[in-house]
Amino acid sequence: MLKADILNLNYNKRGVNMIELGKIQKLKVIRITKIGAFLNTKHGSNEDDILLPMNQVPQELKEDDEIDVFVYKDSEDRMIATMKKPKITIGELAKLQVVDNSRIGAFLDWGLDKDLLLPFKEQTYRVAKNEMYLVGLYIDKSRRLCATMDISKLLSDESPYKENDRVHGTIYKINEDFGAFVAVNNKYNGLIPNKELYGDYRCGDSVEVRIKKVRDDGKLELSLRKEAYNEINDDAKKIMDRLNQKGGKLSLNDDSRPADIKSELNMSKNAFKRAVGRLLKERKIRITEKGIERI
């Protein structure tokens, strides 16, 4: 079964009225005892009652009341309710901090008493203690809640964005052939193609990007650069700053290789040519046999 299918499964599939693991839901108070309140859905069977511990039971709570709780599993693998709101639920993505590493994986702080396991097999790269990582929540084969860094199946292709919108995202995967895959606003599917990937980036980095294109399949093509007409000034300033650092001369011109321009200025050849055109027009540089020179 695909993980995407598991993510959408209810913990108990016997009916739509069953308690759902990993979700915040409204449950009915069946009875209140010395150890806490036992909860269930309106039509759930008695053997499925779950405990809301006494230290979390509101004083005014009584039988037949309904209460919003999050359902997970305790250290003894029993389903249990909590009034605490976790930092992530089924179907969501969130950046969580690693609080410990163990022989079975990393443990993350998700706002509950029991830390959330990120198994080794769900780590797309090794994680470090105290660092933050973007993860999703799923139910594993043993019916336990776990975290995963393999989040591509959790991202939506139905974003509200249009071309040239500015958005934030998190790089979750880098592929040498395609570019950097980005979770836009930690919810939507995006890609910075290699031709738009300028600078030194790694998985986990937060980026501000421009929507370059909304593809027919809904995926977002992204750029780290502004619109060309807004970016000329920035690139022209970058060239002038570099000229000042290099004594007023750069061995770059229209015949320079794109790789050389990117290495020297971290910009594309087209962006370089547009900025040089602006500087020539403003009489700030001149073209020589060896490149460009500050006037």
Secondary structure, DSSP 8 states (H G I E B T S, - for coil): --HHHHHT--S-TT-TTS--TTSEEEEEEEEEETTEEEEE-TT--GGG-EEEEGGGS-TT--TT-EEEEEEEE-TTS-EEEESS--S--TT-EEEEEEEEE-SSEEEEE-SSSS-EEEEGGG-SS---TT-EEEEEEEE-TTS-EEEES--GGGSBS-----TT-EEEEEEEEEETTTEEEEEETTTEEEEEEGGG--S---TT-EEEEEEEEE-TTS-EEEESS--HHHHHHHHHHHHHHHHHHTTTEE---TTS-HHHHHHHHSS-HHHHHHHHHHHHHTTSEEE-SSSEEE-
